[in-house]
Amino acid sequence: MPGVELHAECSRCFGLCCAALPFTASADFAVDKPAGTACGNLLADFSCGIHERLRDEGYAGCTVFDCFGAGQHLSQHTFGGVSWRQEPRSREPMFAAFPVMRGLHELLHYLTDALDRPETAPLHADLRTRHTELTSLTEQDAASLLALDLDAERARTGDLLARASTLVRSRPGPEHRGADLMGRRLSRADLRGAHLRGALLIAADLRDADLRRADLLGADLRDTDLRGADLTGALFVTRPQIAAARGDTSTRLPGLQHPRHWESG
């Protein structure tokens, strides 16, 4: 439905994910970087100097991040296209507002997914109302964004998404909400309509598993083996989740492209 952009366009952003957010030296990042400090790879035009080599240079974490369009919205709308380099006084409020705006955009992504499902027709009026409310919040100035209770907005939206999930899954499958399934062998498992919201599936073996219509909102798919898995119609799946997993061209995804690193993995 009409509203804010939910796909990141880095060329219209002031490198907010590269400057506002912290990262710690690990398998995902080559170095430590505190919040509010620009990454050493961020160029003067806010592009990344190693964008095509991020994984080779030890920045795999950057390749699984998605702001859901929050970066360009904050840069071009909230701050009127004036960067934190042009106006240093905007640096602190811009960086602080970025996670809030990203949270709102992520919620709008989930609501859009729910609205795209014919099974949720009985909830479409409520879903549209909530979508309009959150869209209005993204139009606020930085001070209002910083005063926002994002947890409360998540809770209100989450209840509605749970009702949408029940309608889509119709005949619910296995109940694994918030379950610790780290490293679990689930190859070829029948997880159709499964409730996997918030489940820990780190390094789980889901090769050739049937995840059609499963609810994966907030599921941790880091290093999850999805080769040959079928996620057709799976609910609330995001690009960061898929990018953090392992898969191949036989993995069937719900309207998302296969990450480039899968093809070489």
Disulfide bonds with the S-S distance in Angstrom:
none
